[in-house]
């Protein structure tokens, strides 16, 4: 690991993303914090080639770190050290544990809540204060959090949702207090850590998994109480890359409304999967014309391409609101022709 050991974390991330390929990497990058996206994309742009050794070392280190974190989440540091020693030897295991320990000293809080049966967890926390419920939901898998949020009384749903979206950091004292309650009620030991949780992205992940009725109720109430927050949430509900999840009829309906230059700009920075989805829903002549427009357009600013994608997303949201297209959401898998 001589070369990898001398690399910065951002450099390693760039090499890993390059190695994974554009489709997987684009899905990962869009989930990174904005400041990290800028750093990683800049590093990728300035890494024209990587050696086979660099690629192998970075991927190996990534797999080892992932394995260590998984073991820690299952049974703590000692458990992870024991398994890694058997797999990699004592010296290598110690090196990995030391690095991972600096990143996360203890396993993620509320492991008990993530492992608990959803109905059991709902029965346990549904009568708690909305702030307590919001704190716990921030640590859950989005699907489990969505189920619990949907089961709350309507008048409480928007309150809890707003608290999730506006939550930034939580004191370890508060986390320990809430964990202590769950420990007594669910008969298990839970670790704790100081963490940045919640925020608009967390709420968006949850709302993307709830049924349409629950989503509308929460967003309508948020618009009345906190319109700016509601707009931020709406903006994150559908991203341009999600076009690949739409049915062909919906994509074709969208393309009839989109400006040709915006479409060309948007595809300049799109993944191969998105590009193929667009071309598949155009006539051969229209697809050829679009390809020529992109080719003759030449270099464009990233900010222009991103703005074009956002305008298209605005059209998609408008068509969705008008029920002219179908955006599949949790609980809405059945489509009636």
C-alpha positions as CSV (number, residue, x, y, z in Angstrom):
1,X,0.0,0.0,0.0
2,X,3.0,2.3,-0.5
3,X,1.4,4.6,-3.0
4,X,-2.1,4.6,-1.5
5,X,-0.7,5.5,1.9
6,X,0.7,8.7,0.6
7,X,-2.5,9.8,-1.1
8,X,-5.0,12.3,0.3
9,X,-8.5,11.1,1.1
10,X,-9.9,13.1,-1.8
11,X,-7.4,11.6,-4.2
12,X,-8.3,8.1,-3.1
13,X,-12.0,8.9,-3.5
14,X,-11.4,10.2,-7.1
15,X,-9.5,7.0,-8.0
16,X,-12.2,4.8,-6.6
17,X,-15.0,6.7,-8.5
18,X,-13.0,6.5,-11.7
19,X,-12.5,2.8,-11.2
20,X,-16.2,2.2,-10.6
21,X,-17.2,3.8,-13.9
22,X,-19.6,6.6,-14.7
23,X,-22.9,5.1,-13.9
24,X,-22.1,3.9,-10.4
25,X,-20.0,6.9,-9.7
26,X,-22.7,9.4,-10.7
27,X,-25.1,7.8,-8.3
28,X,-22.5,8.0,-5.5
29,X,-21.4,11.6,-6.2
30,X,-24.9,13.1,-6.1
31,X,-25.2,11.9,-2.5
32,X,-22.0,13.5,-1.3
33,X,-22.0,16.9,0.5
34,X,-21.8,19.8,-1.9
35,X,-18.3,20.9,-0.7
36,X,-17.1,17.3,-1.1
37,X,-18.6,17.0,-4.6
38,X,-16.6,20.1,-5.7
39,X,-13.3,18.6,-4.3
40,X,-13.8,15.2,-5.7
41,X,-15.0,16.3,-9.2
42,X,-12.0,18.7,-9.4
43,X,-9.7,15.8,-8.5
44,X,-11.3,13.5,-11.0
45,X,-10.9,16.2,-13.7
46,X,-7.2,16.5,-12.8
47,X,-6.6,12.7,-12.8
48,X,-6.2,11.9,-16.5
49,X,-5.0,8.3,-15.9
50,X,-4.3,5.9,-13.0
51,X,-2.0,3.0,-12.8
52,X,-3.2,-0.6,-12.2
53,X,-1.3,-0.5,-8.9
54,X,-3.0,2.6,-7.7
55,X,-6.4,1.2,-8.7
56,X,-5.8,-2.1,-6.9
57,X,-4.5,-0.5,-3.8
58,X,-7.3,2.0,-3.4
59,X,-10.0,-0.6,-4.1
60,X,-8.4,-3.0,-1.6
61,X,-8.2,-0.3,1.1
62,X,-11.8,0.7,0.5
63,X,-12.9,-2.9,0.8
64,X,-10.9,-3.4,4.0
65,X,-12.3,-0.2,5.6
66,X,-15.9,-1.2,4.6
67,X,-15.4,-4.6,6.1
68,X,-14.0,-3.1,9.3
69,X,-16.8,-0.6,9.7
70,X,-19.4,-3.4,9.1
71,X,-17.8,-5.5,11.8
72,X,-17.7,-2.6,14.2
73,X,-21.4,-1.9,13.6
74,X,-22.2,-5.5,14.3
75,X,-20.2,-6.0,17.5
76,X,-17.9,-3.2,18.4
77,X,-14.1,-2.6,18.1
78,X,-13.0,-5.8,19.8
79,X,-15.2,-8.0,17.6
80,X,-13.9,-6.2,14.5
81,X,-10.3,-6.6,15.5
82,X,-10.8,-10.3,16.2
83,X,-12.4,-11.0,12.7
84,X,-9.9,-8.8,10.9
85,X,-6.9,-10.5,12.6
86,X,-8.2,-13.9,11.4
87,X,-8.6,-12.5,7.9
88,X,-5.7,-10.2,7.4
89,X,-3.2,-10.8,10.3
90,X,-2.7,-8.9,13.5
91,X,-0.5,-6.1,12.1
92,X,-2.8,-5.3,9.2
93,X,-5.9,-5.5,11.4
94,X,-4.4,-3.1,13.9
95,X,-3.6,-0.6,11.1
96,X,-7.1,-0.7,9.8
97,X,-8.8,-0.5,13.3
98,X,-6.6,2.5,14.2
99,X,-7.7,4.4,11.1
100,X,-11.4,3.5,11.4
101,X,-11.4,4.3,15.1
102,X,-10.3,7.8,14.3
103,X,-13.2,8.2,11.9
104,X,-15.9,6.7,14.2
105,X,-14.9,5.9,17.8
106,X,-18.1,4.0,18.5
107,X,-20.8,2.3,16.5
108,X,-23.6,4.5,15.1
109,X,-26.3,5.4,17.7
110,X,-29.7,3.8,17.7
111,X,-28.6,0.5,16.3
112,X,-31.4,-1.0,18.4
113,X,-33.9,1.1,16.4
114,X,-32.5,0.0,13.1
115,X,-32.6,-3.6,14.0
116,X,-36.0,-3.6,15.7
117,X,-39.2,-4.8,14.1
118,X,-40.9,-1.8,12.4
119,X,-44.2,-2.3,14.1
120,X,-42.6,-2.9,17.5
121,X,-40.6,0.3,17.1
122,X,-43.6,2.3,16.0
123,X,-45.6,1.1,19.1
124,X,-42.7,2.1,21.3
125,X,-42.0,5.6,20.0
126,X,-45.4,6.8,18.5
127,X,-46.5,8.4,21.8
128,X,-43.2,10.2,22.4
129,X,-42.7,13.9,21.8
130,X,-42.4,14.9,18.1
131,X,-38.8,16.0,18.7
132,X,-37.9,12.6,20.1
133,X,-39.5,10.8,17.2
134,X,-37.7,13.0,14.7
135,X,-34.4,12.3,16.3
136,X,-34.9,8.5,16.1
137,X,-36.2,8.6,12.5
138,X,-33.0,10.5,11.5
139,X,-31.0,7.4,12.4
140,X,-33.3,4.8,10.7
141,X,-33.2,3.3,7.3
142,X,-35.4,5.6,5.0
143,X,-37.9,2.8,4.3
144,X,-38.4,2.1,8.0
145,X,-38.6,5.8,8.9
146,X,-41.2,6.3,6.1
147,X,-43.4,3.5,7.4
148,X,-43.3,5.0,10.9
149,X,-43.9,8.5,9.6
150,X,-46.9,7.4,7.6
151,X,-48.4,5.7,10.6
152,X,-48.4,8.8,12.7
153,X,-51.5,11.0,13.0
154,X,-51.7,13.5,10.1
155,X,-51.5,16.5,12.4
156,X,-48.2,15.1,13.8
157,X,-46.6,14.1,10.5
158,X,-45.8,17.6,9.3
159,X,-44.5,18.6,12.7
160,X,-42.1,15.6,12.8
161,X,-41.1,16.2,9.2
162,X,-40.2,19.8,9.9
163,X,-38.2,18.9,12.9
164,X,-36.2,16.3,10.8
165,X,-35.5,18.9,8.1
166,X,-34.4,21.6,10.5
167,X,-32.3,19.3,12.7
168,X,-28.5,19.9,12.4
169,X,-26.4,18.6,15.3
170,X,-27.6,16.9,18.4
171,X,-25.9,16.9,21.8
172,X,-24.5,13.6,22.9
173,X,-26.3,14.1,26.2
174,X,-29.7,14.2,24.5
175,X,-28.8,11.2,22.4
176,X,-27.8,9.2,25.4
177,X,-31.0,10.2,27.2
178,X,-33.2,9.0,24.3
179,X,-31.0,5.9,23.9
180,X,-31.4,5.1,27.5
181,X,-35.2,5.1,27.2
182,X,-35.0,2.8,24.2
183,X,-32.6,0.6,26.0
184,X,-35.1,0.1,28.8
185,X,-38.0,-0.4,26.5
186,X,-36.3,-2.7,24.0
187,X,-33.9,-4.4,26.4
188,X,-30.7,-3.8,24.5
189,X,-27.5,-1.8,24.8
190,X,-27.0,1.1,22.4
191,X,-23.8,3.1,21.8
192,X,-23.7,6.8,21.3
193,X,-21.8,9.4,19.3
194,X,-21.9,13.1,18.5
195,X,-23.2,13.5,14.9
196,X,-24.6,15.8,12.3
197,X,-27.9,14.3,11.4
198,X,-31.2,15.2,9.8
199,X,-31.5,18.0,7.3
200,X,-33.5,18.4,4.1
201,X,-31.7,15.4,2.4
202,X,-32.7,13.1,5.2
203,X,-36.3,14.2,4.9
204,X,-36.2,13.8,1.1
205,X,-35.0,10.3,1.5
206,X,-37.9,9.5,3.8
207,X,-40.5,11.2,1.7
208,X,-39.3,9.4,-1.5
209,X,-40.3,6.2,0.2
210,X,-43.7,7.1,1.6
211,X,-47.0,6.9,-0.3
212,X,-48.1,9.8,-2.3
213,X,-50.9,10.8,0.1
214,X,-48.6,11.1,3.0
215,X,-46.1,13.0,0.9
216,X,-48.7,15.5,-0.2
217,X,-50.1,16.0,3.3
218,X,-46.7,16.7,4.7
219,X,-45.6,19.1,1.9
220,X,-48.9,21.0,1.9
221,X,-48.6,21.6,5.7
222,X,-44.9,22.6,5.3
223,X,-45.9,25.1,2.6
224,X,-48.3,26.8,5.1
225,X,-45.9,26.8,8.0
226,X,-42.4,27.0,6.3
227,X,-42.7,27.7,2.6
228,X,-39.0,28.1,2.0
229,X,-38.3,24.8,3.6
230,X,-41.1,23.2,1.6
231,X,-39.5,24.4,-1.6
232,X,-36.1,23.0,-0.6
233,X,-37.7,19.7,0.0
234,X,-39.6,19.7,-3.3
235,X,-36.4,20.6,-5.2
236,X,-34.8,17.5,-3.8
237,X,-37.7,15.1,-4.4
238,X,-36.7,14.4,-8.0
239,X,-33.2,14.8,-9.6
240,X,-32.4,14.8,-13.3
241,X,-30.8,11.3,-13.1
242,X,-34.1,9.9,-11.9
243,X,-35.5,10.2,-15.4
244,X,-34.3,6.6,-15.9
245,X,-37.0,5.5,-13.4
246,X,-39.8,6.8,-15.5
247,X,-41.9,4.8,-18.0
248,X,-41.4,5.6,-21.7
249,X,-44.8,7.4,-22.0
250,X,-43.8,9.8,-19.2
251,X,-40.4,10.4,-20.8
252,X,-41.9,11.2,-24.2
253,X,-44.4,13.6,-22.6
254,X,-41.6,15.4,-20.8
255,X,-39.6,15.7,-24.0
256,X,-42.4,17.4,-25.8
257,X,-42.2,20.3,-23.2
258,X,-38.4,20.6,-23.0
259,X,-36.4,23.2,-24.9
260,X,-34.0,21.5,-27.3
261,X,-31.0,23.5,-26.2
262,X,-31.7,22.7,-22.5
263,X,-31.9,19.0,-23.4
264,X,-28.5,19.2,-25.2
265,X,-26.9,21.1,-22.3
266,X,-28.4,18.6,-19.8
267,X,-27.0,15.6,-21.6
268,X,-23.5,17.1,-21.7
269,X,-23.0,16.0,-18.1
270,X,-25.5,13.0,-17.9
271,X,-24.6,9.4,-17.4
272,X,-24.8,6.9,-20.2
273,X,-27.9,5.4,-18.7
274,X,-29.7,8.8,-18.7
275,X,-28.6,9.6,-22.3
276,X,-29.7,6.2,-23.6
277,X,-33.1,6.7,-21.9
278,X,-33.6,10.0,-23.7
279,X,-32.5,8.7,-27.1
280,X,-34.7,5.7,-26.8
281,X,-37.7,7.9,-26.5
282,X,-36.9,10.1,-29.5
283,X,-37.5,9.3,-33.1
284,X,-34.3,8.4,-35.1
285,X,-34.3,11.8,-36.8
286,X,-34.8,13.7,-33.5
287,X,-32.1,11.6,-31.8
288,X,-29.7,12.3,-34.6
289,X,-30.4,16.1,-34.5
290,X,-29.9,16.1,-30.7
291,X,-26.5,14.3,-31.1
292,X,-25.4,16.9,-33.7
293,X,-26.5,19.7,-31.4
294,X,-24.4,18.3,-28.6
295,X,-21.4,17.8,-30.8
296,X,-21.5,21.3,-32.3
297,X,-22.2,22.9,-29.0
298,X,-18.6,22.4,-27.8
299,X,-17.4,23.0,-24.3
300,X,-20.0,24.5,-21.9
301,X,-19.8,25.7,-18.3
302,X,-20.8,23.1,-15.7
303,X,-23.2,25.6,-14.0
304,X,-25.0,26.1,-17.4
305,X,-25.5,22.3,-17.8
306,X,-26.7,22.0,-14.2
307,X,-29.2,24.9,-14.6
308,X,-30.6,23.2,-17.7
309,X,-31.1,20.0,-15.8
310,X,-32.8,21.9,-13.0
311,X,-35.2,23.5,-15.5
312,X,-36.1,20.1,-16.9
313,X,-36.7,18.9,-13.4
314,X,-39.0,21.8,-12.9
315,X,-41.0,20.7,-15.9
316,X,-41.1,17.2,-14.6
317,X,-42.5,18.3,-11.3
318,X,-45.1,20.4,-12.9
319,X,-46.3,17.5,-15.1
320,X,-46.3,15.3,-12.1
321,X,-48.5,17.8,-10.2
322,X,-50.9,17.9,-13.1
323,X,-51.0,14.1,-13.1
324,X,-49.8,14.0,-16.7
325,X,-46.8,11.7,-15.9
326,X,-46.2,9.0,-13.3
327,X,-43.3,9.2,-10.8
328,X,-43.2,5.9,-8.9
329,X,-43.0,6.3,-5.1
330,X,-43.2,4.0,-2.1
331,X,-46.6,2.3,-1.9
332,X,-47.4,3.2,-5.5
333,X,-46.1,0.2,-7.4
334,X,-49.4,-0.7,-9.0
335,X,-50.1,1.1,-12.2
336,X,-53.6,0.9,-13.8
337,X,-53.5,1.2,-17.6
